Amino acid sequence: MISIAALLPLLLFVTYPQTTQSFTSGGLSKQRNKTIIKMGGWSETWKDILNGGPKRWKVDDVEAKQKALTHITDATSTSSDTPLRILCPLAGDDQFVHYAWSQGHDVTAIDIVPDALKAMRFQFGENNKEDWSSTSSNNGGGVVWKHKSGRATLYEGDMLMKRPELQSSFDVVYDKDSFGALSLEMRQPYCQRLSEFTKSNGIVYVEVKNKESGREFGPPYHVEKNDLMEETSFGGAFDYVNALGEVYPLNMGGMRQMGHILRRGLRK
Ligand SMILES: C[S@@+](CC[C@H](N)C(=O)[O-])C[C@H]1O[C@@H](n2cnc3c(N)ncnc32)[C@H](O)[C@@H]1O
């Protein structure tokens, strides 16, 4: 008899697409415009979520977002009213972006699926057509949406694109279930971009899944400190600061949501 807990990772696997890439030429260090993202799975997944299908990784609970922001302000040793520049890579429509903005921070989100960011714009108010303007990014990096407050920017495009305008821009990276959704070969280029975009001494707040079973499968992948700190992942440019333990309970049996804080080293 197979238990539901044993089947759960498999069920998630079939409903949670793999973030993969294929290269038309060259290796991982090549400019991203030489690559083709297989994003069809994510686009279909977002259509299903927004049509009322299973929520997969989504945590629509503002208390969880408040906790995350408190961990972040604690780690940056700033008073809670000091505005931070926060990057949210592979953000989906995570409520954290709107919540951090509502607390006075400057937020930038990146996601490849337009419907996900459209859903996020609605969180900023019903007037979202008047409140947002869009331009095409000049290097083929997708569409950039700016909120009239000047404190929210949404990049509708590929996280792995080189974006010189974001170099050394962020005090904080908020990564919830983003690293853990990447296929293993995408971890290196993803962490490379984050190391470019984060200021020296900037911090990464990362939430990952710990799984009781099915650890060899993903996404979501089972991620521990050692996985984050591989030299080819965050270890190349970031130091490990601390483990936050389980940051909030999940209503998915057999999985725990674990938090970690990393800090970017000084640029040489
Ligand atoms: C597991 S979801 C996590 C979403 C969000 N961080 C959260 O926890 O609510 C992964 C997200 O990555 C986005 N994504 C996948 N590949 C991407 C890429 N190459 N560039 C930007 N976004 C991508 C998907 O559209 C999806 O919204």
The ligand as an SDF file (V2000), in Angstrom:
LIG
                    3D

 27 29  0  0  0  0  0  0  0  0999 V2000
    7.9690   27.8180   -8.5240 C   0  0  0  0  0  0  0  0  0  0  0  0
    7.4530   29.3320   -9.1800 S   0  0  0  0  0  0  0  0  0  0  0  0
    7.8520   30.4180   -7.8390 C   0  0  0  0  0  0  0  0  0  0  0  0
    7.1220   31.7300   -7.8980 C   0  0  0  0  0  0  0  0  0  0  0  0
    7.3160   32.6210   -6.6650 C   0  0  0  0  0  0  0  0  0  0  0  0
    8.7290   32.7780   -6.3490 N   0  0  0  0  0  0  0  0  0  0  0  0
    6.5520   32.0840   -5.4980 C   0  0  0  0  0  0  0  0  0  0  0  0
    7.1020   31.3030   -4.7190 O   0  0  0  0  0  0  0  0  0  0  0  0
    5.3640   32.4120   -5.3480 O   0  0  0  0  0  0  0  0  0  0  0  0
    8.7160   29.6790  -10.3890 C   0  0  0  0  0  0  0  0  0  0  0  0
    8.4290   30.9320  -11.2400 C   0  0  0  0  0  0  0  0  0  0  0  0
    9.5230   31.1220  -12.1230 O   0  0  0  0  0  0  0  0  0  0  0  0
    9.0600   31.6250  -13.3680 C   0  0  0  0  0  0  0  0  0  0  0  0
   10.1310   31.3340  -14.3400 N   0  0  0  0  0  0  0  0  0  0  0  0
   10.5210   30.1200  -14.8010 C   0  0  0  0  0  0  0  0  0  0  0  0
   11.6020   30.2450  -15.6020 N   0  0  0  0  0  0  0  0  0  0  0  0
   11.9200   31.5700  -15.6320 C   0  0  0  0  0  0  0  0  0  0  0  0
   12.9450   32.3580  -16.2660 C   0  0  0  0  0  0  0  0  0  0  0  0
   13.8830   31.7850  -17.0310 N   0  0  0  0  0  0  0  0  0  0  0  0
   12.9620   33.6820  -16.0840 N   0  0  0  0  0  0  0  0  0  0  0  0
   12.0270   34.2930  -15.3130 C   0  0  0  0  0  0  0  0  0  0  0  0
   11.0250   33.6180  -14.6850 N   0  0  0  0  0  0  0  0  0  0  0  0
   10.9710   32.2690  -14.8350 C   0  0  0  0  0  0  0  0  0  0  0  0
    7.7340   30.9000  -13.5670 C   0  0  0  0  0  0  0  0  0  0  0  0
    6.8750   31.5800  -14.4450 O   0  0  0  0  0  0  0  0  0  0  0  0
    7.1830   30.8530  -12.1240 C   0  0  0  0  0  0  0  0  0  0  0  0
    6.3550   31.9710  -11.8540 O   0  0  0  0  0  0  0  0  0  0  0  0
  1  2  1  0
  2  3  1  0
  2 10  1  0
  3  4  1  0
  4  5  1  0
  5  6  1  0
  5  7  1  0
  7  8  2  0
  7  9  1  0
 10 11  1  0
 11 12  1  0
 11 26  1  0
 12 13  1  0
 13 14  1  0
 13 24  1  0
 14 15  1  0
 14 23  1  0
 15 16  2  0
 16 17  1  0
 17 18  1  0
 17 23  2  0
 18 19  1  0
 18 20  2  0
 20 21  1  0
 21 22  2  0
 22 23  1  0
 24 25  1  0
 24 26  1  0
 26 27  1  0
M  CHG  2   2   1   9  -1
M  END
$$$$
